[in-house]
Amino acid sequence: MKRIGVLTSGGDAPGMNAAIRAVVRVAIYNGLKVSGIKRGYQGLLDGDIEDMNVSSVGDIIHRGGTKLQSARSMEFMTDAGFEKALNVLKMFQIDGLVVIGGDGSFKGAKRLANAGIPTMGIPGTIDNDLEYTDYTIGFDTALNTVVSAISNIRDTSSSHGRVNIIEVMGRHCGDIALYSGLAGGAESIIIPEIDNGVSETCKKILEGKHRGKLHSIVILAEGVGKPYELAESIEKNTGMETRVSVMGHLQRGGTPTAFDRLLASRFGARSVDLLIEGKKGRAIGIKGSEIIDMDINEALDLEKTVNDELYELAKILAI
């Protein structure tokens, strides 16, 4: 192992820069050369690759987004594109690769590893939708962004006696909605893993109204339903004025939290250590406080599950 490459792929997540920084500096500390691959797998196919040194990753640990930029590549998914990627890695004398991204990026890393390329997967996605690890890079920052927004919206919601629906990201995973709803004291949390229906939400709002509550906060995970249609249903069934706030890409940006910076740094360091040890096809993660790694094929085979205990706690605390 003389040279490793590092790329970020898929949706950006706060903390990716901290992971890049750790990969580069730990590799250089151990006498390795590092190639930065821009724009993910598409940049790999295009040969958009540059040498990185200690200064290349200076002053980035606190920045959101990704210094290496990111993109999605349909070409890489084709057999011809994949063969081209293998040739580019050989051309640039890249002996091992660190991929930072979500499940789609991991599928690419898995394919490279199965083709014989020593590849490490670092989970970088705000969705927290990979079952093998407790947390992914960016989730904590996105969570704190949403909780801050809930606090702001609560002020205006209580002033006007409204219901406020806040739609958050997460694709098919409800972790951002669940964790932020619990931390932000939301009255209702609607996630894809649990079907509680519009009627249950309206019932809870009416129960609160009859107890004298002036307003309600509803957290809606994207993909469950359309927020404006939900608002119409709530107004019709409760008689309460309802407003919608769609968080969107605000959740992806911003300065990463200390937790995400520490997590990313530890993930980056472990990925380089494993490459030096001659390992390949590993997914880096955290369980409890321990950094772990497991076969990337096995990691992707695990189905993401919801934390039922947290969901039940949120329901109890919202009575």
C-alpha positions as CSV (number, residue, x, y, z in Angstrom):
1,M,0.0,0.0,0.0
2,K,1.7,3.1,-1.3
3,R,-1.1,5.4,-2.4
4,I,-4.7,5.7,-1.3
5,G,-7.6,7.6,-2.9
6,V,-10.4,9.3,-1.1
7,L,-13.8,10.4,-2.5
8,T,-17.2,11.7,-1.3
9,S,-20.3,10.5,-3.0
10,G,-24.0,11.0,-3.0
11,G,-25.6,13.7,-0.8
12,D,-23.2,15.8,1.2
13,A,-23.2,15.7,5.0
14,P,-21.7,17.9,7.6
15,G,-18.5,16.2,8.9
16,M,-17.4,14.9,5.5
17,N,-14.5,17.4,5.5
18,A,-13.4,16.2,8.9
19,A,-13.3,12.6,7.6
20,I,-11.3,13.7,4.5
21,R,-8.9,15.6,6.7
22,A,-8.4,12.5,9.0
23,V,-7.8,10.2,6.0
24,V,-5.3,12.5,4.4
25,R,-3.3,13.3,7.6
26,V,-3.3,9.8,9.0
27,A,-2.2,8.4,5.7
28,I,0.7,10.9,5.3
29,Y,1.7,10.3,8.9
30,N,2.1,6.6,8.0
31,G,4.2,7.4,4.9
32,L,1.5,7.0,2.3
33,K,0.6,9.2,-0.6
34,V,-3.0,10.4,-1.0
35,S,-5.0,11.2,-4.1
36,G,-8.2,13.3,-3.8
37,I,-10.9,12.2,-6.2
38,K,-13.3,15.0,-7.0
39,R,-17.0,14.7,-7.7
40,G,-17.4,11.1,-6.4
41,Y,-17.5,8.2,-8.8
42,Q,-18.1,10.5,-11.8
43,G,-14.8,12.3,-11.0
44,L,-13.1,8.9,-10.8
45,L,-14.3,8.1,-14.3
46,D,-13.2,11.5,-15.6
47,G,-9.8,11.2,-14.0
48,D,-10.5,14.3,-11.9
49,I,-7.8,13.4,-9.4
50,E,-5.2,15.4,-7.6
51,D,-2.4,14.8,-5.1
52,M,-3.2,15.9,-1.5
53,N,-0.9,17.0,1.2
54,V,-1.2,18.2,4.8
55,S,-2.0,21.7,3.7
56,S,-4.8,20.4,1.3
57,V,-7.0,19.7,4.3
58,G,-6.1,22.7,6.4
59,D,-9.0,24.8,7.8
60,I,-11.7,22.5,6.7
61,I,-12.6,20.5,9.9
62,H,-15.3,23.0,10.8
63,R,-16.8,23.4,7.4
64,G,-20.0,21.8,6.1
65,G,-20.3,20.2,2.6
66,T,-17.3,18.5,1.1
67,K,-14.0,19.9,-0.2
68,L,-13.9,17.1,-2.8
69,Q,-17.4,17.9,-4.0
70,S,-19.9,15.2,-4.7
71,A,-22.0,13.9,-7.6
72,R,-24.1,10.9,-8.6
73,S,-22.9,8.8,-11.6
74,M,-25.2,6.6,-13.6
75,E,-22.2,5.7,-15.8
76,F,-20.3,4.1,-12.9
77,M,-23.3,1.7,-12.5
78,T,-22.8,0.3,-16.0
79,D,-20.4,-2.5,-16.7
80,A,-18.4,-0.4,-19.1
81,G,-18.3,2.5,-16.6
82,F,-17.1,0.1,-13.8
83,E,-14.3,-1.3,-16.0
84,K,-13.3,2.3,-16.8
85,A,-13.1,3.0,-13.1
86,L,-10.8,0.1,-12.5
87,N,-8.5,1.2,-15.3
88,V,-8.4,4.8,-13.9
89,L,-7.4,3.5,-10.4
90,K,-4.6,1.5,-12.0
91,M,-3.6,4.4,-14.2
92,F,-3.2,6.7,-11.1
93,Q,-1.5,4.0,-9.1
94,I,-4.2,4.1,-6.4
95,D,-3.7,0.9,-4.3
96,G,-6.6,1.5,-1.9
97,L,-9.7,3.6,-1.7
98,V,-11.8,5.3,1.0
99,V,-15.4,6.0,0.0
100,I,-17.4,8.5,2.2
101,G,-21.1,8.4,1.6
102,G,-24.5,6.7,2.1
103,D,-25.9,3.3,1.0
104,G,-25.7,4.1,-2.7
105,S,-22.0,5.0,-2.3
106,F,-21.4,1.9,-0.3
107,K,-22.9,-0.3,-3.1
108,G,-20.2,1.2,-5.4
109,A,-17.5,0.5,-2.7
110,K,-18.8,-3.0,-2.3
111,R,-18.5,-3.7,-6.0
112,L,-14.9,-2.3,-6.1
113,A,-14.0,-4.4,-3.1
114,N,-15.5,-7.5,-4.6
115,A,-13.4,-6.8,-7.8
116,G,-10.2,-6.9,-5.6
117,I,-9.7,-3.2,-4.8
118,P,-9.0,-2.6,-1.1
119,T,-11.9,-0.3,-0.3
120,M,-13.2,1.2,2.9
121,G,-16.7,2.6,3.4
122,I,-17.2,5.6,5.8
123,P,-20.9,6.3,6.5
124,G,-21.6,9.9,5.6
125,T,-25.3,10.7,5.4
126,I,-27.7,12.8,7.4
127,D,-30.3,10.1,7.1
128,N,-28.7,7.7,9.5
129,D,-30.2,4.9,7.5
130,L,-27.4,2.2,7.8
131,E,-28.3,-0.4,10.3
132,Y,-24.9,-1.7,11.1
133,T,-23.8,1.6,12.8
134,D,-25.5,3.6,15.5
135,Y,-24.7,6.9,13.8
136,T,-23.6,8.2,10.5
137,I,-21.6,11.3,9.9
138,G,-23.9,14.3,9.5
139,F,-26.9,12.9,11.4
140,D,-26.1,14.8,14.6
141,T,-25.6,18.1,12.9
142,A,-28.9,17.7,10.9
143,L,-30.7,16.7,14.0
144,N,-29.5,19.8,15.9
145,T,-30.5,22.0,12.9
146,V,-34.1,20.6,13.0
147,V,-34.4,20.9,16.8
148,S,-33.4,24.6,16.5
149,A,-36.0,25.1,13.9
150,I,-38.7,23.4,16.1
151,S,-37.9,25.8,18.9
152,N,-38.2,28.8,16.6
153,I,-41.5,27.6,15.0
154,R,-42.9,26.8,18.5
155,D,-42.7,30.5,19.4
156,T,-44.8,31.6,16.5
157,S,-47.1,28.5,16.7
158,S,-48.0,29.2,20.3
159,S,-48.5,33.0,19.6
160,H,-51.1,32.3,17.0
161,G,-52.6,29.1,18.3
162,R,-51.8,27.1,15.2
163,V,-50.7,23.6,14.2
164,N,-47.4,23.6,12.5
165,I,-46.2,20.7,10.4
166,I,-42.4,20.5,9.9
167,E,-41.3,18.2,7.1
168,V,-37.8,16.8,7.6
169,M,-35.5,14.7,5.4
170,G,-34.6,11.1,5.8
171,R,-35.9,9.3,2.6
172,H,-37.2,6.0,3.8
173,C,-35.7,6.3,7.3
174,G,-37.5,8.2,10.1
175,D,-34.6,8.8,12.4
176,I,-34.3,12.5,11.8
177,A,-38.1,12.9,12.5
178,L,-38.1,10.6,15.5
179,Y,-35.0,12.0,17.3
180,S,-35.8,15.6,16.5
181,G,-39.5,15.2,17.5
182,L,-38.5,13.7,20.8
183,A,-35.8,16.3,21.5
184,G,-38.1,19.1,20.4
185,G,-41.2,18.1,22.3
186,A,-43.4,17.5,19.2
187,E,-47.0,16.4,19.8
188,S,-47.0,14.0,16.8
189,I,-44.2,12.3,14.9
190,I,-45.1,10.7,11.5
191,I,-42.4,8.3,10.2
192,P,-42.4,5.7,7.3
193,E,-41.7,2.7,9.6
194,I,-44.9,3.1,11.7
195,D,-48.4,3.7,10.2
196,N,-50.2,5.9,12.7
197,G,-52.5,7.6,10.1
198,V,-53.9,11.1,9.8
199,S,-56.8,10.2,12.1
200,E,-54.4,9.4,15.0
201,T,-52.6,12.7,14.5
202,C,-55.9,14.7,14.5
203,K,-57.1,12.8,17.6
204,K,-54.0,13.8,19.5
205,I,-54.3,17.4,18.4
206,L,-58.0,17.6,19.5
207,E,-57.1,15.9,22.9
208,G,-54.5,18.6,23.4
209,K,-56.9,21.4,22.4
210,H,-59.5,20.2,24.9
211,R,-56.9,20.2,27.7
212,G,-56.2,23.8,26.9
213,K,-53.1,23.5,24.6
214,L,-52.8,26.5,22.4
215,H,-50.8,24.8,19.6
216,S,-49.3,21.6,18.3
217,I,-46.1,20.7,16.5
218,V,-46.2,17.8,14.0
219,I,-43.0,16.3,12.6
220,L,-43.4,14.7,9.2
221,A,-40.7,12.5,7.6
222,E,-40.4,13.1,3.9
223,G,-41.9,10.3,1.8
224,V,-44.7,9.5,4.2
225,G,-47.1,11.9,2.7
226,K,-47.5,15.4,1.2
227,P,-47.3,18.0,3.9
228,Y,-49.8,20.4,2.4
229,E,-52.4,17.7,2.0
230,L,-51.8,16.7,5.6
231,A,-52.4,20.4,6.6
232,E,-55.7,20.4,4.8
233,S,-56.8,17.3,6.6
234,I,-55.8,18.6,10.0
235,E,-57.7,21.9,9.4
236,K,-60.8,20.0,8.2
237,N,-60.8,17.6,11.1
238,T,-59.7,19.9,14.0
239,G,-60.7,23.3,12.9
240,M,-57.2,24.6,13.8
241,E,-55.3,26.8,11.4
242,T,-52.3,24.8,10.1
243,R,-49.0,25.9,8.6
244,V,-46.3,23.9,6.8
245,S,-42.5,24.4,7.0
246,V,-40.3,22.3,4.8
247,M,-36.8,22.1,6.1
248,G,-35.2,20.8,2.9
249,H,-31.5,21.2,2.3
250,L,-31.1,23.5,5.3
251,Q,-30.5,20.2,7.1
252,R,-27.5,19.3,5.0
253,G,-25.6,22.5,5.5
254,G,-23.9,24.3,8.3
255,T,-21.0,23.8,10.7
256,P,-20.7,20.2,11.9
257,T,-21.2,19.5,15.6
258,A,-18.4,18.5,17.8
259,F,-19.9,14.9,17.8
260,D,-19.8,14.7,14.0
261,R,-16.2,16.1,13.8
262,L,-15.0,13.5,16.4
263,L,-16.9,10.7,14.7
264,A,-15.6,11.6,11.3
265,S,-12.0,11.9,12.6
266,R,-12.2,8.5,14.2
267,F,-13.8,6.9,11.1
268,G,-11.2,8.4,8.8
269,A,-8.3,7.2,11.0
270,R,-9.7,3.6,11.3
271,S,-10.1,3.4,7.5
272,V,-6.5,4.1,6.9
273,D,-5.3,1.8,9.6
274,L,-7.3,-1.1,8.0
275,L,-5.9,-0.4,4.6
276,I,-2.4,-0.5,6.0
277,E,-3.2,-3.8,7.6
278,G,-4.2,-5.2,4.2
279,K,-7.9,-5.3,4.8
280,K,-10.5,-4.7,2.1
281,G,-14.2,-4.4,1.8
282,R,-14.9,-3.1,5.3
283,A,-17.6,-0.7,6.5
284,I,-16.6,1.6,9.4
285,G,-19.1,2.3,12.1
286,I,-19.8,2.9,15.8
287,K,-21.6,0.8,18.4
288,G,-21.9,2.4,21.7
289,S,-18.6,4.3,22.0
290,E,-16.5,1.8,20.1
291,I,-15.4,2.2,16.5
292,I,-16.1,-1.0,14.7
293,D,-15.7,-2.4,11.2
294,M,-17.5,-5.2,9.4
295,D,-17.7,-6.8,6.0
296,I,-19.3,-4.3,3.7
297,N,-21.4,-7.0,2.0
298,E,-22.9,-8.0,5.4
299,A,-23.3,-4.3,6.4
300,L,-25.5,-3.6,3.4
301,D,-27.5,-6.7,3.9
302,L,-28.8,-5.5,7.3
303,E,-32.3,-3.9,7.1
304,K,-32.7,-0.6,8.9
305,T,-35.1,-0.8,11.8
306,V,-36.8,1.9,13.9
307,N,-36.0,2.4,17.6
308,D,-39.4,1.4,19.0
309,E,-38.4,2.4,22.5
310,L,-37.7,6.0,21.5
311,Y,-41.0,6.1,19.5
312,E,-43.0,4.9,22.5
313,L,-41.2,7.4,24.8
314,A,-42.0,10.2,22.4
315,K,-45.7,9.2,22.5
316,I,-45.8,9.1,26.3
317,L,-44.1,12.5,26.7
318,A,-46.5,14.1,24.2
319,I,-49.6,13.3,26.2
